[in-house]
Amino acid sequence: MSASRVRLAELLATLSLATEAATTGSVADLGLKSAIFSVNLGVEIGLSDDGLRDAFYLALLQYIGCTGDADIAAAVMGDEVGFGGEFQGIDFGDPFVALTALLGYVRRGKSIGRQIGVVMQTLLSLPKMAGVTRTHCELADRLAENLDVGDRVRHGLTQVFERWNGKGMPNRVRGSAIDLPVRVVLVAETAVFAARLGGVDTMRTVLRERSGKAIDPEIAARAAAKGEELLASLNVTSTWDAALALEPQPFRWLEGDAIDRALRAMSAFADLKSLYTRGHSVGVSDLAGAAAVKLGLASNDVTALRRAGLVHDIGRPSVSTGIWDKAGPLTETEWERVRMHSYIGERVLSRSPALADVAAMASLAHERLDGSGYHRRLPSAGVGMAARILAAADTYQAMIEDRAHRPARSADDAANELLGEARAGRLDGDAVHALLASTGHAERPRAPRPSGLSDREVDVLRLLALGLTNKEIATKLGISPKTVSVHLEHMYEKIGVTTRGAASLFAMQNDLLRR
Ligand SMILES: [Fe+2]
C-alpha cells in the first residue's frame, strides 16, 4: 500500500482478522460477522449514527489487546491459541465455566500424577490471570490511540470484558454504566457464536441463559426477537464487503503519517506475541526502507516495502508464545506451526484491496532464493527485488535480536552471516550489500580468489565439488556445457592438474564450500 489515503475501516477489519487468528488460530470472519450483527442490532434499538460507528469499530477491535498477555496465557494453558479455538464463544466471564474448560484442557492426555501437578500449577497461576484482563485492556487502549478511532471507542475497549451483573473485568462496571455500543457488541458477539453452533434456536437459548448476567437483558431480548432477520444479514457471499458497507457515513480515511502510525500499531500487536520480538517489525521496516533507497527503488515501492516490513509478521500471533519462546529445539510439528504463520499472515492481509501490494511483498518475507524458505518455497524467479530486500532485512534484524534459543549476534557477526547466506544463494547478494551499506558496515574487500581464479570459475568449481556433472553445472549457471568445459580447462591450467594439484583442488573446494 503505497497509497496516500486508506479507509480506516479496512485497516480495522484487517486487524479483526489478525486478532481472530491470534485467538483461535484460524480466520473465519467472526469479528466481521459481529460487526455486521452489531450495526443491524444497533439500528433495531435506535442507536445514533455515532453509536453505530462506535459499535462497528468496537466489534472489530474487541480483542486487539490479546497479544499483551499471551506469555501468561501460554504459561497456564500450554497452547493458548489451541485453547481459544476450541472454547471460542463460551462464557469466560463465568468463573465456573472458564475453570472447567481450562482444567479440562490442560489435563488432557496426561497421566494422573501429571494431571494433579498441572491442576495445582493452574490454580496457583490464576491470580496472575486476573491481571491479564487489565493488561489486555491497557494494551488495546494504547494500540487504539494510534488507530484514530476516537476517545469513545478507546473508552469502550476498556469495557469489553465487563458484565451486565457487575462481575466482569477489570473494573466491575455494572448495567447501564457500561457504554451502550459495548453492550450491543457483547450481545452481538454472543449471538454470532451461538448461531454458529446451532442456528437461531441455539442463539435464542444462549441469549436467554446469559441475559441479565453477562449481557444487557433488553438488548438480548431484542436480538432474540429479531433473530431470523439479524442472522439473515450474515448470510452473504463476502462478509468483508458486507461489513465495510455497513460502516455509517461519512467514512473515515487515514492519510500520510496516520497510515504509518496505524500500521505501526498493527506491528506492535504482532510483535508483542513473543518476549523476544518486541520492536522487530519496525526494525525490519527501517532496514528494508534504507536498503531500498540505496538500491534506487522508486519512492512508491520504498513506501510499500516499509509498510510490508511493518506487517510481515501479522500472522505471528496465530502461533503459541510457547513455541516462539521455546529455548530448546522445535519439534517437526512446532516447525509446521511456525511456517503456517506466514500463510495465516497472507490470508489476513489479502482481504484488503488497500493492502494488496503490501500483502504480496510481506507474504514472501520468509522465502529463500534456493527454494528452502516458506510458506510457498518459491525459487528465485518468483521473488522480486522488494521481497528480496525484505527477506534480507528480516534475517538481519532477527540475528541482532535475542531469541529464546540463542543470544543476539553482534552487528559484525550478523553482517558476516548475512553475506554467507548470500554466497550460499539463499539471500540476494545485491539486497544484502545494500542493507549492509545502509547499516554502516563497510564493504569488505573480497578475499583474493585462489590461484587467480575468476568468479565464474569459482562458481563452476563449487558445483563440481558438489558432484554435479558438466551438463548439470551448465543448467545451474545458465551457460552451455561447452562453456563449462572451457572454464574447467582454464581452471586446471591455472591450478596445475598434477597429483599435488588435485590435492590442492580438493582442499580448495572444501575451503570454498565453507565460505
Ligand atoms: Fe520477521
Residues whose N, C-alpha, C, O or C-beta is under 5 A from the ligand:
A	BS01	LIG	D313 D394
